[in-house]
Amino acid sequence: LDHTYFYPTSGGQVHDVGTIQGNKVIDVYKQGGHIIHVLEENGSMLDGEEVECEIDWARRAQLAKHHTATHIINAAAKKVLGNHINQAGAKKTVEKAHIDITHYQSLTDAEQKKIEQEANRIVQKKIETNLSFLDRNEAEKRYGMEIYKGGAIPGKILRIVEIPGVDVECCGGTHLHNTGEVGEIKIIKASKISDAIVRLTFVEIGRASCRERV
Protein backbone atom coordinates (compact mmCIF):
# COMPACT_ATOMS: atom_id res chain seq x y z
CA LEU A 1 0.00 0.00 0.00
CA ASP A 2 1.23 3.51 -0.75
CA HIS A 3 -0.81 4.85 2.21
CA THR A 4 -2.33 3.15 5.24
CA TYR A 5 -4.06 3.91 8.51
CA PHE A 6 -3.15 0.49 9.95
CA TYR A 7 -0.83 1.08 12.91
CA PRO A 8 2.29 -1.13 12.80
CA THR A 9 3.79 -2.58 15.97
CA SER A 10 6.07 0.17 17.28
CA GLY A 11 6.70 2.29 20.34
CA GLY A 12 5.63 -0.58 22.59
CA GLN A 13 2.14 -0.63 21.05
CA VAL A 14 0.88 -3.72 19.22
CA HIS A 15 -0.44 -3.48 15.66
CA ASP A 16 -3.93 -2.94 14.33
CA VAL A 17 -5.95 -5.75 12.79
CA GLY A 18 -8.82 -5.57 10.34
CA THR A 19 -9.39 -6.34 6.67
CA ILE A 20 -8.10 -5.38 3.21
CA GLN A 21 -10.63 -6.23 0.48
CA GLY A 22 -12.31 -8.49 2.99
CA ASN A 23 -9.09 -10.43 3.69
CA LYS A 24 -8.11 -10.53 7.37
CA VAL A 25 -5.02 -8.53 8.37
CA ILE A 26 -3.23 -10.46 11.11
CA ASP A 27 0.04 -8.51 11.46
CA VAL A 28 1.39 -5.07 10.57
CA TYR A 29 5.03 -4.10 10.97
CA LYS A 30 7.68 -1.70 9.71
CA GLN A 31 10.38 -2.87 7.33
CA GLY A 32 12.75 -0.12 6.29
CA GLY A 33 10.64 2.69 4.86
CA HIS A 34 7.63 0.45 4.29
CA ILE A 35 4.71 -0.78 6.38
CA ILE A 36 4.02 -4.46 5.73
CA HIS A 37 0.48 -5.85 6.04
CA VAL A 38 0.26 -9.62 6.57
CA LEU A 39 -2.97 -11.29 5.44
CA GLU A 40 -4.43 -14.50 6.85
CA GLU A 41 -5.00 -15.85 3.32
CA ASN A 42 -3.72 -14.98 -0.13
CA GLY A 43 -5.98 -12.51 -1.86
CA SER A 44 -6.55 -11.72 -5.52
CA MET A 45 -5.27 -8.13 -5.39
CA LEU A 46 -3.19 -6.83 -8.30
CA ASP A 47 -0.31 -4.37 -8.34
CA GLY A 48 -1.70 -0.85 -8.62
CA GLU A 49 -5.22 -1.86 -7.62
CA GLU A 50 -7.20 0.41 -5.28
CA VAL A 51 -8.32 -1.51 -2.20
CA GLU A 52 -10.68 -0.95 0.71
CA CYS A 53 -9.14 -1.16 4.19
CA GLU A 54 -10.98 -1.38 7.50
CA ILE A 55 -9.42 -1.49 10.95
CA ASP A 56 -10.93 -3.12 14.03
CA TRP A 57 -12.12 0.05 15.73
CA ALA A 58 -12.84 -1.49 19.16
CA ARG A 59 -9.28 -2.84 19.35
CA ARG A 60 -7.79 0.49 18.20
CA ALA A 61 -9.83 2.40 20.81
CA GLN A 62 -8.69 0.10 23.63
CA LEU A 63 -5.04 0.42 22.58
CA ALA A 64 -5.42 4.21 22.48
CA LYS A 65 -6.83 4.16 26.01
CA HIS A 66 -3.88 2.14 27.27
CA HIS A 67 -1.37 4.35 25.42
CA THR A 68 -2.77 7.62 26.76
CA ALA A 69 -3.00 6.00 30.21
CA THR A 70 0.72 5.18 29.97
CA HIS A 71 1.55 8.87 29.57
CA ILE A 72 -0.76 9.73 32.45
CA ILE A 73 0.79 7.15 34.81
CA ASN A 74 4.28 8.35 33.92
CA ALA A 75 3.31 11.90 34.90
CA ALA A 76 1.56 10.68 38.05
CA ALA A 77 4.59 8.64 39.13
CA LYS A 78 6.86 11.64 38.68
CA LYS A 79 4.58 13.78 40.83
CA VAL A 80 4.36 11.17 43.59
CA LEU A 81 7.95 9.85 43.58
CA GLY A 82 10.03 12.77 42.32
CA ASN A 83 11.68 14.29 39.25
CA HIS A 84 14.12 11.38 38.86
CA ILE A 85 11.30 9.37 37.29
CA ASN A 86 11.72 8.70 33.58
CA GLN A 87 10.20 6.15 31.21
CA ALA A 88 12.52 3.22 30.55
CA GLY A 89 10.18 1.11 28.43
CA ALA A 90 6.52 0.33 27.89
CA LYS A 91 4.15 -2.14 26.27
CA LYS A 92 0.50 -1.66 25.36
CA THR A 93 -1.78 -4.53 24.42
CA VAL A 94 -5.57 -4.82 24.36
CA GLU A 95 -5.71 -6.76 27.64
CA LYS A 96 -3.27 -4.70 29.72
CA ALA A 97 -0.25 -2.42 29.58
CA HIS A 98 2.87 -1.67 31.55
CA ILE A 99 5.34 1.16 31.92
CA ASP A 100 8.89 0.81 33.25
CA ILE A 101 10.06 3.78 35.31
CA THR A 102 13.47 4.69 36.69
CA HIS A 103 13.28 4.28 40.47
CA TYR A 104 15.82 3.03 43.01
CA GLN A 105 13.59 0.86 45.21
CA SER A 106 10.41 -1.16 45.23
CA LEU A 107 7.18 0.74 45.65
CA THR A 108 5.21 0.50 48.85
CA ASP A 109 1.51 -0.23 48.70
CA ALA A 110 0.88 3.38 49.72
CA GLU A 111 3.04 4.75 46.88
CA GLN A 112 1.33 2.52 44.35
CA LYS A 113 -2.07 3.69 45.58
CA LYS A 114 -1.01 7.36 45.42
CA ILE A 115 0.14 6.97 41.80
CA GLU A 116 -3.15 5.31 40.88
CA GLN A 117 -5.14 8.06 42.62
CA GLU A 118 -3.13 10.82 40.92
CA ALA A 119 -3.55 9.13 37.53
CA ASN A 120 -7.32 8.93 38.00
CA ARG A 121 -7.41 12.55 39.16
CA ILE A 122 -5.89 13.50 35.78
CA VAL A 123 -8.47 11.32 34.02
CA GLN A 124 -11.34 12.92 35.93
CA LYS A 125 -10.20 16.43 35.02
CA LYS A 126 -11.10 15.63 31.37
CA ILE A 127 -8.15 17.53 29.94
CA GLU A 128 -8.19 18.07 26.17
CA THR A 129 -5.03 16.67 24.61
CA ASN A 130 -3.04 18.44 21.89
CA LEU A 131 -1.84 16.16 19.08
CA SER A 132 0.37 17.90 16.54
CA PHE A 133 3.34 17.59 14.18
CA LEU A 134 6.22 20.00 14.72
CA ASP A 135 9.64 20.61 13.24
CA ARG A 136 12.22 19.05 15.57
CA ASN A 137 13.94 22.35 16.33
CA GLU A 138 10.61 24.05 17.06
CA ALA A 139 9.48 21.17 19.30
CA GLU A 140 12.73 21.21 21.30
CA LYS A 141 12.62 25.00 21.61
CA ARG A 142 9.02 24.98 22.78
CA TYR A 143 9.06 21.96 25.12
CA GLY A 144 12.72 21.14 25.83
CA MET A 145 14.50 17.80 25.64
CA GLU A 146 12.07 16.11 28.03
CA ILE A 147 9.86 15.29 25.03
CA TYR A 148 12.13 12.27 24.44
CA LYS A 149 10.77 10.27 27.36
CA GLY A 150 10.75 7.03 25.39
CA GLY A 151 14.20 7.58 23.86
CA ALA A 152 15.53 9.39 20.79
CA ILE A 153 13.18 9.69 17.81
CA PRO A 154 14.54 9.97 14.24
CA GLY A 155 13.32 12.43 11.62
CA LYS A 156 12.95 16.17 11.12
CA ILE A 157 9.22 16.25 11.94
CA LEU A 158 8.02 15.01 15.33
CA ARG A 159 4.56 13.97 16.46
CA ILE A 160 3.93 15.68 19.81
CA VAL A 161 1.36 14.43 22.34
CA GLU A 162 0.63 17.04 25.00
CA ILE A 163 -1.64 16.79 28.01
CA PRO A 164 -1.52 20.47 29.03
CA GLY A 165 -0.14 21.00 32.52
CA VAL A 166 0.52 17.27 32.91
CA ASP A 167 2.81 15.76 30.28
CA VAL A 168 4.29 16.33 26.82
CA GLU A 169 6.07 13.65 24.79
CA CYS A 170 7.28 12.86 21.31
CA CYS A 171 5.15 9.84 20.42
CA GLY A 172 3.80 8.27 17.24
CA GLY A 173 1.25 6.03 18.96
CA THR A 174 -2.54 6.20 18.88
CA HIS A 175 -4.02 8.51 21.52
CA LEU A 176 -7.25 9.94 22.85
CA HIS A 177 -8.40 13.54 22.59
CA ASN A 178 -9.46 13.94 26.22
CA THR A 179 -8.11 12.28 29.38
CA GLY A 180 -11.68 11.57 30.46
CA GLU A 181 -11.97 9.09 27.59
CA VAL A 182 -9.49 6.76 29.31
CA GLY A 183 -11.91 5.51 31.94
CA GLU A 184 -10.72 4.34 35.35
CA ILE A 185 -7.07 3.24 35.65
CA LYS A 186 -6.24 0.30 37.89
CA ILE A 187 -2.60 -0.55 38.70
CA ILE A 188 -2.63 -4.30 39.19
CA LYS A 189 1.06 -4.85 39.95
CA ALA A 190 4.27 -2.98 40.77
CA SER A 191 7.45 -5.03 40.46
CA LYS A 192 11.16 -4.18 40.64
CA ILE A 193 12.69 -5.71 37.49
CA SER A 194 16.25 -4.38 37.96
CA ASP A 195 18.28 -2.30 40.40
CA ALA A 196 16.92 0.93 38.96
CA ILE A 197 13.69 -0.02 37.14
CA VAL A 198 10.17 -0.53 38.50
CA ARG A 199 7.42 -1.90 36.25
CA LEU A 200 3.85 -0.72 36.75
CA THR A 201 1.30 -3.04 35.14
CA PHE A 202 -2.19 -1.60 34.72
CA VAL A 203 -5.55 -1.93 33.02
CA GLU A 204 -8.31 0.44 32.02
CA ILE A 205 -11.51 -0.71 33.69
CA GLY A 206 -13.88 2.14 32.84
CA ARG A 207 -16.55 2.30 30.18
CA ALA A 208 -15.79 5.78 28.89
CA SER A 209 -16.37 6.19 25.16
CA CYS A 210 -13.78 7.86 22.94
CA ARG A 211 -13.85 9.71 19.65
CA GLU A 212 -13.07 7.88 16.45
CA ARG A 213 -10.01 9.95 15.52
CA VAL A 214 -7.23 8.27 17.51
Backbone hydrogen bonds, N-H to C=O, Kabsch-Sander energy under -0.5 kcal/mol:
donor,donor_aa,acceptor,acceptor_aa,energy
9,T,28,V,-2.3
10,S,13,Q,-1.8
13,Q,10,S,-2.1
14,V,92,K,-1.9
16,D,7,Y,-2.3
18,G,25,V,-1.1
19,T,54,E,-2.8
20,I,23,N,-2.3
21,Q,52,E,-3.0
23,N,20,I,-2.1
25,V,18,G,-3.0
26,I,24,K,-0.6
26,I,38,V,-2.7
27,D,38,V,-1.1
29,Y,36,I,-2.0
31,Q,34,H,-2.7
34,H,31,Q,-1.8
36,I,29,Y,-3.3
36,I,34,H,-0.5
38,V,27,D,-3.1
38,V,36,I,-0.5
39,L,37,H,-0.5
40,E,24,K,-2.6
49,E,46,L,-2.2
53,C,51,V,-0.5
54,E,19,T,-2.6
56,D,17,V,-2.7
57,W,55,I,-1.1
60,R,56,D,-2.2
61,A,57,W,-2.8
62,Q,58,A,-1.9
63,L,59,R,-2.3
64,A,60,R,-2.4
65,K,61,A,-2.1
66,H,62,Q,-2.2
67,H,63,L,-2.2
68,T,64,A,-2.6
69,A,65,K,-2.3
70,T,66,H,-1.3
71,H,67,H,-1.5
72,I,68,T,-2.0
73,I,69,A,-2.8
74,N,70,T,-2.1
75,A,71,H,-2.0
76,A,72,I,-2.5
77,A,73,I,-2.9
78,K,74,N,-1.8
79,K,75,A,-1.9
80,V,76,A,-2.1
81,L,77,A,-3.1
82,G,77,A,-0.5
82,G,78,K,-1.8
85,I,82,G,-1.5
88,A,100,D,-3.5
89,G,100,D,-0.7
91,K,98,H,-2.3
92,K,12,G,-3.6
93,T,96,K,-2.4
97,A,202,F,-2.3
98,H,91,K,-2.5
99,I,200,L,-2.0
100,D,89,G,-3.1
101,I,99,I,-0.5
101,I,198,V,-3.0
102,T,86,N,-2.1
103,H,101,I,-0.7
103,H,196,A,-1.7
112,Q,108,T,-2.4
113,K,109,D,-2.2
114,K,110,A,-2.3
115,I,111,E,-2.2
116,E,112,Q,-2.1
117,Q,113,K,-2.6
118,E,114,K,-2.5
119,A,115,I,-2.6
120,N,116,E,-2.3
121,R,117,Q,-1.8
122,I,118,E,-1.8
123,V,119,A,-1.9
124,Q,120,N,-2.6
125,K,121,R,-1.1
126,K,123,V,-1.7
127,I,122,I,-0.6
129,T,177,H,-1.5
130,N,162,E,-2.9
131,L,129,T,-0.6
132,S,130,N,-0.5
132,S,160,I,-2.2
134,L,158,L,-2.7
136,R,156,K,-3.1
139,A,135,D,-2.9
140,E,136,R,-2.6
141,K,137,N,-2.1
142,R,138,E,-2.4
143,Y,139,A,-2.7
144,G,140,E,-1.7
147,I,144,G,-1.1
148,Y,145,M,-1.7
149,K,147,I,-1.1
151,G,148,Y,-1.1
158,L,134,L,-3.3
160,I,132,S,-3.3
160,I,158,L,-0.6
161,V,169,E,-3.2
162,E,130,N,-2.7
162,E,160,I,-0.6
163,I,167,D,-3.6
166,V,163,I,-2.7
167,D,163,I,-2.2
169,E,161,V,-2.3
170,C,147,I,-3.2
171,C,159,R,-2.3
171,C,169,E,-0.7
175,H,214,V,-1.0
179,T,127,I,-2.3
181,E,178,N,-1.9
182,V,179,T,-1.7
183,G,180,G,-0.5
186,K,203,V,-2.7
188,I,186,K,-0.7
188,I,201,T,-1.9
189,K,201,T,-1.6
191,S,199,R,-2.4
193,I,191,S,-0.7
193,I,197,I,-1.6
194,S,197,I,-1.3
197,I,194,S,-0.6
198,V,101,I,-2.7
199,R,191,S,-3.5
200,L,99,I,-2.8
200,L,198,V,-0.5
201,T,189,K,-2.8
201,T,199,R,-0.6
202,F,97,A,-3.0
203,V,186,K,-2.2
205,I,184,E,-2.9
205,I,203,V,-0.6
206,G,184,E,-0.7
214,V,212,E,-1.6
